[in-house]
């Protein structure tokens, strides 16, 4: 009886399979677009540290944190009483040096008349000339020191080198400020740079298919996973490959008139790529065995064949086929979990064209 059951089961399976219908598709051939994303470092077009060039006390703070300032606007006013004392001393030294020059000039004129009358020797004349030159040199030295003091006084007024937005202010009024102390930072956020890297392999693929070049448009995905509303352009491609990471560096520029993005923001660059006449098959029609990807096809007798293929890349719901599948192949669209290789089925051709 067991043998009769087995024989009856084997006899019934082909008949049942023959009457089972499965949706069948042909691979879709069409132009398609896919995206790649890369982590980006976002920086302001200009971002600098504002430091003190002289020491002194913070007398006035003329810009608030987060405020927009113009180029040349005074941000901080320092005061140092010693500078005024040094200025007065240098001005007095200059007056003395000018008076000494006049005295040496008068002495030279008298010596010249005496030499003409042969009262004194020529050596006395040369000494008088040398003293006058020394007096003039002293004037130049004092004037240089005076200019240096005035420069240090002018540096007490710390100005914005370009228009931008002030960040956190490190000191308050009355604080003692040392030379080269960091006062704040200034950022010009009207445009931002996004620096990103791609692997050498991808760079070579891009160069052979659709080169990334200057003026190539890219998108920016912000930290909240939303797309930045303005497209950017690749502006610079670094010529050398980073030997440590094996990557190529790029820089994209984005308009940031609304100042949505800040210096140091996080984000990702998204690049679109267009494939012409790509061969697409649904991922739901595939399965994997030992790192290989397969589909079930139908031969001319409507029998199931298992066939492997090489995917080029994975899209949202499709594989782009590199090789192994042709446009004429009939692929079982769904229900592959209940199909066995060699079965004969009844195909129902459907279309996935959009």
C-alpha positions in Angstrom: 0.0 0.0 0.0 2.9 2.4 0.8 4.4 1.7 -2.7 1.0 2.4 -4.3 0.8 5.8 -2.5 4.3 6.8 -3.6 3.5 5.9 -7.2 0.2 7.7 -7.1 1.9 10.8 -5.6 4.6 10.8 -8.3 2.0 10.3 -11.0 -0.2 13.2 -9.7 2.6 15.9 -9.3 3.2 16.6 -13.0 -0.5 16.9 -13.6 -0.9 19.3 -10.7 2.1 21.4 -11.7 1.0 21.6 -15.2 -2.3 23.2 -14.1 -0.5 25.6 -11.7 -0.2 29.1 -13.1 2.8 31.4 -12.2 3.4 35.0 -13.3 6.2 35.3 -15.7 8.2 38.4 -16.7 10.8 39.4 -19.1 13.7 41.6 -17.9 13.0 45.3 -18.2 15.4 47.2 -20.5 15.3 51.0 -19.9 17.3 54.0 -19.0 17.5 54.4 -15.2 19.0 56.6 -12.6 20.6 55.6 -9.3 22.3 57.5 -6.5 25.4 57.1 -4.4 26.0 58.9 -1.1 29.2 59.9 0.6 29.9 61.4 4.1 30.7 65.1 3.7 32.6 67.6 5.9 30.7 70.9 5.7 32.7 74.1 6.1 31.9 77.8 5.6 33.4 79.6 2.6 35.5 81.5 5.1 35.9 80.7 8.8 38.7 82.2 10.8 39.8 82.8 14.4 39.8 86.4 15.7 42.7 86.8 18.0 44.3 89.7 19.8 47.6 91.0 18.4 48.4 92.9 21.6 47.9 92.6 25.3 45.5 94.8 27.3 42.1 95.0 29.0 38.8 94.4 27.2 37.3 97.9 27.2 34.3 97.5 24.9 32.5 94.6 23.1 30.9 96.1 20.0 29.2 92.9 18.5 27.0 90.3 20.0 27.3 86.6 19.7 25.5 85.4 16.5 25.3 88.9 15.0 26.1 89.7 11.4 29.0 92.1 11.0 30.3 94.0 8.0 33.9 94.0 6.7 36.0 96.5 8.7 33.5 96.8 11.5 35.2 97.2 15.0 34.3 94.1 17.1 36.4 94.7 20.2 38.2 97.7 21.7 41.2 96.9 24.0 42.9 99.4 26.2 46.5 99.5 27.5 47.7 102.6 29.4 51.3 101.7 28.8 50.9 102.3 25.1 49.9 106.0 25.7 53.0 106.4 27.9 55.2 104.9 25.2 53.6 107.1 22.6 54.3 110.3 24.7 57.9 109.1 25.3 58.5 108.4 21.6 57.1 111.8 20.6 59.4 113.5 23.0 62.4 111.5 21.7 61.5 112.6 18.1 61.4 116.2 19.2 64.9 115.8 20.8 66.2 114.1 17.6 64.9 116.9 15.4 66.5 119.5 17.6 69.8 117.6 17.6 69.6 117.5 13.8 69.2 121.2 13.6 72.2 121.7 16.0 74.4 119.4 13.9 73.3 121.3 10.8 74.3 124.6 12.3 77.6 123.1 13.4 78.2 121.8 9.9 77.6 125.2 8.4 80.0 126.9 10.8 82.6 124.2 10.2 82.3 124.6 6.4 82.9 128.4 6.7 86.0 127.9 8.8 87.4 125.3 6.4 86.9 127.8 3.6 89.0 130.3 5.5 91.6 127.6 6.2 91.1 128.1 9.9 90.4 124.4 10.6 91.3 121.2 8.7 89.2 119.2 6.3 88.9 116.4 8.9 86.9 118.7 11.2 84.4 119.1 8.3 84.1 115.3 7.8 83.4 114.9 11.5 80.7 117.5 11.4 79.1 115.8 8.4 79.2 112.4 10.2 77.5 113.9 13.3 74.7 115.3 11.1 74.2 111.9 9.4 74.0 110.3 12.9 71.4 112.8 14.0 69.3 112.0 10.9 69.7 108.3 11.6 68.5 108.9 15.1 65.4 110.6 13.7 64.6 107.6 11.5 65.0 105.2 14.4 62.7 107.2 16.7 60.1 107.6 13.9 60.2 103.8 13.4 59.6 103.2 17.1 56.8 105.8 17.0 55.1 104.1 14.1 55.4 100.7 15.9 53.7 102.2 19.0 50.9 103.7 16.8 50.4 100.4 15.1 50.1 98.6 18.5 47.6 101.2 19.6 45.6 100.8 16.3 45.6 97.0 17.0 43.6 97.6 20.2 40.6 98.1 17.8 40.0 94.6 16.5 38.0 94.7 13.2 36.3 92.1 11.1 38.4 91.2 8.1 35.3 90.2 6.1 31.5 90.2 6.4 30.2 87.3 8.4 28.6 86.1 11.6 30.2 86.2 15.0 30.3 83.1 17.0 30.8 82.6 20.8 32.8 85.5 22.5 35.3 84.1 24.9 35.9 87.1 27.2 33.8 89.8 28.9 34.4 93.5 29.5 37.3 94.1 31.8 39.0 90.8 31.1 42.8 90.8 30.8 43.6 89.8 27.3 47.0 88.3 26.5 48.7 88.6 23.1 47.3 86.1 20.6 44.3 85.2 22.8 41.3 83.8 21.0 38.4 86.2 21.2 35.9 84.6 18.9 35.5 83.1 15.4 34.0 84.7 12.3 32.2 82.7 9.6 30.9 83.6 6.2 28.1 81.2 5.7 26.5 82.7 2.5 28.2 79.8 0.6 29.5 76.6 2.1 31.9 73.9 0.9 31.2 70.2 1.2 34.3 68.0 1.1 33.8 64.3 0.4 35.9 61.3 -0.7 35.2 58.4 -3.0 37.2 55.2 -3.5 39.8 54.9 -6.3 37.7 52.1 -7.8 34.5 54.3 -7.9 36.5 57.2 -9.3 37.8 55.0 -12.1 34.3 53.7 -12.8 32.9 57.2 -13.0 35.7 58.3 -15.3 34.8 55.5 -17.7 31.0 55.9 -17.5 30.0 59.4 -16.5 32.9 61.4 -15.2 32.6 63.6 -12.1 33.9 66.9 -13.2 33.7 70.6 -12.3 30.1 71.9 -12.6 28.7 68.4 -12.1 25.6 68.9 -10.0 25.2 67.1 -6.6 22.7 67.0 -3.8 23.2 67.4 -0.1 21.4 65.3 2.5 21.3 67.2 5.8 21.6 65.8 9.3 17.8 65.4 9.6 17.9 63.2 6.5 16.1 65.8 4.4 17.4 67.0 1.1 19.0 70.5 1.1 16.7 72.6 -1.2 19.5 74.0 -3.4 21.7 71.8 -5.6 25.5 72.3 -5.5 28.3 71.9 -8.0 31.5 70.0 -7.8 34.1 72.8 -7.9 37.5 71.1 -7.3 38.9 67.6 -7.8 42.1 66.8 -6.0 44.6 65.4 -8.4 46.4 63.0 -6.0 45.0 59.8 -4.5 45.3 59.5 -0.7 47.7 56.6 -0.3 46.5 55.8 3.2 42.8 55.6 2.5 42.9 55.0 -1.3 40.4 57.7 -2.0 40.0 60.7 -4.2 38.9 64.0 -2.6 36.2 66.4 -4.1 34.8 69.8 -3.1 31.3 70.9 -3.9 30.0 74.5 -3.4 26.4 75.2 -2.2 24.6 78.6 -2.1 23.5 79.1 1.5 21.8 82.5 1.4 19.3 81.4 4.1 22.2 80.3 6.3 20.5 76.9 7.0 23.9 75.2 7.1 26.6 76.1 9.5 30.3 75.6 9.7 30.9 72.1 11.0 27.4 70.7 10.0 27.0 67.0 9.2 25.7 65.8 5.9 26.1 63.5 3.0 26.7 64.2 -0.7 24.3 62.4 -3.1 25.4 61.9 -6.7 23.0 60.8 -9.4 24.2 58.4 -12.2 22.3 57.6 -15.3 22.5 54.1 -16.9 21.4 53.7 -20.5 19.5 50.5 -21.5 19.9 48.9 -18.1 18.7 45.3 -17.7 16.4 45.2 -14.6 14.9 42.3 -12.7 12.9 42.5 -9.5 14.7 41.5 -6.3 11.7 39.5 -5.2 12.3 37.1 -8.2 15.8 36.3 -7.0 17.4 34.1 -4.3 20.9 33.5 -3.1 22.9 30.3 -2.6 26.5 30.4 -1.4 27.1 34.0 -2.3 25.6 33.5 -5.8 22.4 35.1 -7.0 19.8 33.0 -8.9 16.5 33.2 -10.7 14.1 30.6 -12.0 13.7 30.6 -15.8 11.4 28.7 -18.1 12.8 26.8 -21.0 10.9 26.2 -24.3 9.0 23.4 -22.7 7.9 25.6 -19.8 10.1 23.6 -17.4 11.8 25.4 -14.5 15.5 26.1 -14.8 17.7 27.6 -12.1 20.2 30.1 -13.5 22.8 32.3 -11.8 23.6 35.9 -12.9 26.0 38.6 -11.9 24.3 41.8 -10.5 25.9 45.1 -11.2 24.2 47.0 -8.5 21.1 47.0 -6.3 18.4 49.6 -6.7 15.4 50.1 -4.5 13.4 47.0 -5.7 15.5 45.9 -8.6 18.8 44.4 -9.6 20.7 45.9 -12.5 22.1 42.8 -14.3 25.8 42.8 -15.3 25.7 39.4 -17.1 23.9 36.0 -17.1 20.4 37.2 -18.0 19.1 38.3 -21.4 16.2 40.3 -22.4 14.4 37.3 -23.9 14.6 35.2 -20.7 11.3 34.3 -19.1 11.7 34.8 -15.3 9.2 33.5 -12.7 8.1 36.7 -11.0 6.8 35.4 -7.7 6.0 32.2 -5.8 9.6 30.9 -6.2 9.5 29.4 -2.7 7.1 26.7 -3.8 8.8 25.8 -7.1 11.3 23.0 -7.8 13.7 22.9 -10.6 12.5 20.7 -13.4 8.8 21.2 -12.8 6.5 22.0 -15.7 4.3 25.0 -15.0 1.7 27.1 -16.8 3.1 30.6 -17.4 1.1 33.8 -17.2 3.1 36.6 -18.8 2.8 39.9 -17.1 4.4 43.3 -17.8 6.4 45.4 -15.4 6.9 48.3 -17.8 6.1 51.7 -16.3 
